[in-house]
Every structure is written in structure tokens, then in C-alpha cells.
Amino acid sequence: MKPVSKALLRSTVLLAVAAGIAASPVQAGAATHRQPAEGVQYVKLDHPQPVREAARTEAVEFFWYDCGHSQQLEQPLQAWAEKHRADVALRRVPAIWPGSPEEGVQRGHARLYYTLERLGLVERLQTSAFRSVHNDKADLTTEATATEWAVRHGVDAQQFGQAYRSDAVRQSVDDAAAQFVRYGVNELPTVVVQGEYRTSPTKAGGVDAMPEVLDYLVQQEQLRKR
């Protein structure tokens, strides 16, 4: 495969972030009937990343609240993570493409996500955040609009504001932007297993096929550990 230029890669990322990339029906059929293969349903990272938990296999999801495919993956991914609760640690990272026209919006959404995470509210409000941003086109990129939204969903305004302005949330947002680059993300949603194997809708054969590919990657990782 020919190397992709930085400019082309950026264009591909922005296209995927803005609208998602439709999966090929042929590829989707192949994913259903064949064992996932490296270079087809998933790729190996050029520079594997360290994992944060040794006891379980790590899965890292990169998403954006304004991405339809990220929203489509949310419930299947939650179900998949619940099924693998004993052997997989799921970590979410809001997508921030440094230097892109959408970086400011993405940082605002990332700040909302990490505020919810700090307050232990991701499981309860993640679906609502997707719906508000992607379906209702709500602007949740500022403290004022995000706080107003949170209060409507039963969150204490003072607690939300303190978390939103915290150094921990600010640092998490900066880290998210760095991770987006380190993991070589070029489509949303993307999930990386054990810091080494990356899959996405166009690789897996569609959003619906991603859990099956993730099952395979987790199984292979567990076999390597034995």
C-alpha cells in the first residue's frame, strides 16, 4: 500500500469526522463470513501504545458527539463492554484533530465528556449528549451552554461548573488531542485493542460489524497471554 500524504490523511479524517464513511457491501459481507484478517478488518499500529491496565485487555474508543457513526456504535459498544466486563477495560477518548477547522468544537465536546466522566455521569448521559449534539444540533461547546444542558438533565450546576473548570478536565482534553495523533486515527469511530490493533467502520465492514472484530482481537490477545 502506498503511503498516504499528510494532506490527504487530514482530508480523510475530516471527511470521516464530519459525515462518517459508508462501508462497502462487499466488505461487510466478507466480515460476516470470514475470520477477521489483519490489513482487512483491522490494522496493526505502526507505533503500539502502552496500556493503562495490565489485568484486562484494553479497548480505546475514539468518538465525536457530532459523528453519526459514533452515535450508532454507542449502544452496541456498551453492550459489548458489558459482555466483556471481566476481561476488557473500555476507555473512551473524545476525538480532537489538532489544527483542523473543527478543533475548537471538538475541544468543547471533549470538555463536556471529561466533565461527565469526572462526575461519574457518562453511563447515564452519554446517549443524551449524542442526541443533543448530533440530532438536535445543540451547541454544547461552552461552559454556559454545557451547564444549562446538564442542569436540564438533573445535574447540579455548581458541581458541573467546578468539574468543567478543573485542571484535571483541562489536562484530559489536551491529552485527548495528543492521543488522536499517536494512535493514528483516520476515521470515527475507531477502537484500538491493547494499544496495537485498530478497527473502524470501513475496516470492519460497517458499524454493526465492529463488535465481531473486537471479539476476535480480544480473543487473540488473550491467547497470546496464555
C-alpha positions in Angstrom: 0.0 0.0 0.0 1.3 3.4 -0.9 1.9 5.8 2.0 -0.8 8.4 2.4 0.3 12.0 2.4 -0.3 14.2 5.4 -2.7 16.5 3.5 -4.7 13.5 2.1 -4.8 11.9 5.6 -6.1 15.1 7.1 -8.8 15.3 4.4 -9.8 11.7 5.0 -10.0 12.3 8.8 -12.2 15.5 8.4 -14.5 13.7 5.9 -14.9 10.8 8.3 -15.4 13.1 11.3 -18.0 15.3 9.5 -20.2 12.6 8.0 -18.8 9.1 8.5 -17.6 6.8 5.7 -20.1 4.3 4.2 -18.8 0.8 4.3 -18.6 -1.3 1.2 -21.4 -4.0 1.0 -18.8 -6.5 -0.3 -16.5 -5.8 2.6 -19.4 -6.1 5.0 -20.3 -9.5 3.6 -16.7 -10.6 3.9 -16.6 -9.6 7.5 -19.7 -11.7 8.2 -18.4 -14.9 6.7 -14.7 -14.8 7.2 -12.4 -14.6 10.2 -11.1 -11.0 10.6 -7.8 -10.5 8.9 -5.0 -8.0 9.5 -5.0 -5.4 6.8 -8.6 -6.0 6.0 -10.9 -5.8 9.1 -8.2 -4.3 11.3 -4.7 -2.9 11.1 -1.7 -3.0 13.3 -0.5 0.3 14.6 2.9 1.4 13.3 3.8 2.5 16.9 1.9 0.4 19.5 0.8 2.4 22.5 1.1 1.5 26.2 -2.0 0.2 28.0 -3.2 1.6 31.4 -4.3 -1.7 33.0 -2.4 -5.0 33.0 -5.1 -7.2 34.4 -7.5 -6.9 31.5 -7.3 -6.2 27.7 -7.7 -2.5 27.0 -10.0 -1.2 24.3 -9.9 2.5 23.5 -12.7 4.1 21.6 -12.3 7.4 19.7 -15.6 9.2 19.1 -17.2 12.6 18.5 -20.6 13.7 19.6 -21.3 15.1 16.2 -20.5 11.9 14.3 -23.4 9.8 13.3 -21.4 6.6 13.1 -20.0 7.3 16.6 -23.6 7.6 17.8 -24.6 4.4 16.0 -21.8 2.5 17.8 -22.6 3.7 21.3 -25.2 1.2 22.3 -23.6 -1.9 20.6 -20.3 -0.9 22.2 -21.9 -0.5 25.7 -23.4 -4.0 25.2 -20.1 -5.4 24.1 -18.2 -3.8 27.0 -20.8 -5.2 29.4 -20.4 -8.7 27.9 -16.6 -8.4 28.4 -16.7 -6.6 31.8 -14.5 -9.3 33.4 -11.8 -9.3 30.7 -11.8 -5.9 28.9 -11.3 -2.4 30.2 -13.1 0.1 27.9 -11.7 3.6 27.7 -13.3 6.4 25.7 -11.4 9.3 24.1 -13.2 12.2 22.5 -11.7 12.9 19.1 -9.7 16.1 18.6 -7.9 16.6 15.4 -5.2 19.3 16.1 -5.1 22.1 13.5 -8.4 21.1 11.9 -11.2 23.6 11.3 -13.3 21.6 13.8 -10.7 21.6 16.6 -12.5 24.3 18.7 -15.8 22.5 18.5 -14.2 19.1 19.3 -12.4 20.6 22.3 -15.6 21.9 23.6 -17.3 18.5 23.2 -14.3 16.8 24.8 -14.5 19.1 27.8 -18.2 18.1 28.2 -17.3 14.5 28.0 -14.5 14.7 30.6 -16.7 16.7 32.9 -19.3 14.0 32.7 -16.6 11.4 33.3 -15.3 13.2 36.3 -18.8 13.3 37.8 -19.4 9.7 37.1 -22.2 10.5 34.6 -21.0 9.1 31.3 -23.1 5.9 31.5 -26.3 7.9 32.3 -25.8 10.9 29.9 -23.6 9.7 27.0 -26.6 8.8 24.8 -28.3 12.1 25.6 -25.2 14.1 24.7 -25.0 12.3 21.3 -28.7 13.1 20.7 -28.5 16.7 21.7 -25.4 17.4 19.6 -25.9 15.3 16.5 -29.7 15.1 16.3 -30.8 18.4 17.8 -27.7 20.4 16.7 -27.3 21.8 20.2 -24.2 24.0 20.8 -22.6 22.4 23.9 -19.1 23.8 23.3 -19.1 26.5 26.1 -19.4 26.3 29.9 -22.6 28.2 29.8 -24.4 26.0 27.2 -23.0 22.8 28.6 -24.1 23.7 32.1 -27.5 24.7 31.0 -27.8 21.3 29.2 -26.5 19.4 32.2 -29.0 21.1 34.6 -31.8 20.1 32.3 -30.6 16.5 32.8 -30.7 16.8 36.6 -27.0 17.7 37.2 -26.1 20.2 39.9 -24.9 23.4 38.3 -22.2 24.1 40.8 -20.7 20.6 40.7 -20.8 20.6 37.0 -19.0 24.0 36.7 -16.3 23.0 39.2 -15.5 19.9 37.2 -15.7 21.7 33.9 -13.1 24.3 35.0 -10.9 21.8 36.8 -7.2 21.3 35.8 -7.9 17.6 35.5 -10.5 18.1 32.8 -8.3 20.7 31.0 -5.4 18.3 31.0 -7.6 15.4 29.8 -8.7 17.5 26.8 -5.1 18.2 25.9 -4.2 14.5 26.3 -7.1 13.5 24.0 -5.7 15.7 21.2 -2.3 14.1 21.6 -3.7 10.5 21.7 -5.7 11.1 18.5 -2.4 11.7 16.7 -0.4 8.9 18.5 -3.0 6.3 17.7 -3.1 7.2 14.0 -6.9 7.7 14.0 -8.2 8.4 10.5 -11.9 7.6 10.9 -14.6 7.8 13.5 -15.5 5.9 15.4 -12.2 4.0 15.9 -11.4 1.3 18.5 -7.9 0.2 19.4 -7.4 -3.1 21.2 -4.4 -3.4 23.6 -2.7 -0.4 22.1 -1.9 -2.3 19.0 -4.8 -3.2 16.7 -7.2 -0.6 15.2 -10.6 -1.1 13.6 -13.3 1.2 12.3 -16.5 1.1 10.2 -14.8 0.9 6.8 -12.3 -1.7 8.0 -14.8 -3.9 9.9 -17.4 -3.7 7.2 -19.7 -1.3 8.9 -20.5 -0.1 12.4 -22.6 -3.2 13.1 -19.6 -5.5 12.3 -17.2 -3.8 14.7 -18.2 -5.8 17.9 -17.4 -9.0 16.0 -14.0 -7.8 15.0 -13.4 -6.6 18.6 -14.4 -10.0 19.9 -11.7 -11.6 17.6 -9.0 -9.1 18.6 -9.7 -9.6 22.3 -9.7 -13.4 21.9 -6.3 -13.3 20.1 -4.9 -11.1 22.8 -6.0 -13.5 25.5 -4.5 -16.4 23.6 -1.2 -14.5 23.4 -1.2 -14.0 27.2 -1.5 -17.7 27.9 
